[in-house]
Amino acid sequence: MNNRFRWLVAAAGFFAAACGGGSGAGEAGGSGEAGPSADAAAVRAEIEAVTRRWEASLIAGTPEAAVAEVFTPNAVRLPSGAAAVRGHEAIGRALEGSAPLLEARFTIDDVEVDGSLAFANGTYRVRGPDGTELSGKFLEVWKQTADGWRIHRVMWD
């Protein structure tokens, strides 16, 4: 797999939060009348912290080293137009040799929490080592684990 494709695959699938909107009860960080619960706000804050760690690994060119800090052990990545990638080992292999990104900017628009699962969606924009830019939208399912909130399922375009 060539380096350009590697950074596109790595960057497109992982999200570092910048800021968010959202609305309604049960969502973390919205402007709905009921407002977010303290628990939902705490979940959103943790999700943003984890995704920022992921963003740093993408910029450093070391995403394979951060897989366990970001994904559940049986996570599934669902890249557009490609086969699903399942679990830490396969995700790590898919990311080996990733080139450092020049920029990775991701915005979580909404986070909704339902028990031990949280759902996040938003947009991303990344710039590879050759200056090529990629942008789109994503949907993530996060799962609460003994180590904190981790991405359990992710898809993007």
N, C-alpha and C positions, 0 to 999 in steps of 0.2 A: 504494500500500500504506500503510495507516495506521500510525502510530507504535507502537501497542500490538502489532499483528501483527509489526512489524519486530523489536521487542525479544524477542518470544517466539521468532521464527525464529532470531534471532542467538544468544540465550542457550541455547536448547535444544540447539543443535548443537555447542557447544564446551565444552570441559571443562578446568577448572583443578583440578589435583589438590590434595588437602588431606593425606590420609594413606592408607595402604592396608594390606590384609591379604594375601591370597594364600597359596598353599602349594605345596610340591612343588619338585622340582629343575627348573632351567631357568626358573623364575619369578623376577622381581626383587622382593625384599622379602617372601618367604613365611616360613612357620614349619615347612616340611617338614623331614624328617630330613636330607636332603642339603643343604639351605640354598641360597640363591641364589649364583650364581657372581659373581665380582667384575665381570665384563662385564655381566651381567644387572642388577646393582645400579647400575652406572654408566648403563646405558640408562634404567632407571627414573628415576634422578635427573634425567637430561636431559629426559625426557618430562614430568616434573613441573615443571621450570623453564620449558619451552616453554608448557605449559598455564597456568602462573601468569601469564606474559606475556599470554596470550590473555584470561585472566580480567580482568586490569587494563584491557585494551582494551575489554572489554564494560562494565565499570563506568565507564570514561571516555566511552563512547558513540562509540568510534572503531574498531570491529572491522574495517572495510573497509581501514584503513591497516595492519593487522597480518597480513593474509591471507598474504603471502609469507613471513612469519616463522613461520607456524604450519602451512601446508599445502604439500604437494608441488605442482608446477606443474599436474599432471593429476589432482589430488585430486577425489574425488567425495563430495558430501554427499547422504545418503539420508534426507531428513526423512519422518517418518511422515505418510502421507496426502497427500504432495505429490510433484511430479516431482523427479528427481535434478538436482543442480546440479553442473556439471562445470568444473573449472579455475579458476585465480586470477581471471580477468576476471569470469566469471559469479558466482563466490562473492562477490567484491567488490561487484558490482552488487546482489546480493540483500541485502547488508548496509548499503548506503548509507542514510544518514538514521536509523540506529539510535539510539534514545533511550538515554541512560546508565541502567544498572541500579543499583538501590539495593544489591543483594546478588547475589553469584554464588558459590555454594559447591559444589564438585564433589569427589567422592571416588573415586579409582581403587582398586578392590578388588584387581584382579589385573593383572599384566603378565607376559606370556610372550614370550620372545625366541627367534626362529628365523632365524639369519643376519642378513640385512639388513631383516627385517620384525619388528615387535613387535605384539602384540595386547593391548589394554587394555580392561577393562570396569569399570563402576562405576555410581554414582548421582550425580544432580545435584539442586540446588535453587537457584532463582533468584527474585528479586523485582524486578518491573518498577517503572517510575517512578510508577505509580498504586497500588503496594502489592500488586498481583496476584502470587501465587506460582505457580510451576510446578516440578514435580519429576518425576523419572522415572529411567530407566536408559539406558546407552549402551554401544556397542561400537565401538572404533576399531581400525583397522589403521594402524600407523606404519611409515614407510619411512626407512631411513638414506640421506641424500643428502650431497652434498659440503658442504652448509651445516649438517648435523646431522640429527637425527631430526625428521620432519615428519609430520603426519596425512596419510594417503593415502586412506583411506576412513573414513567415520563414519556411523553410524545411531543413532537414539534413539527413545524413545517418551515 
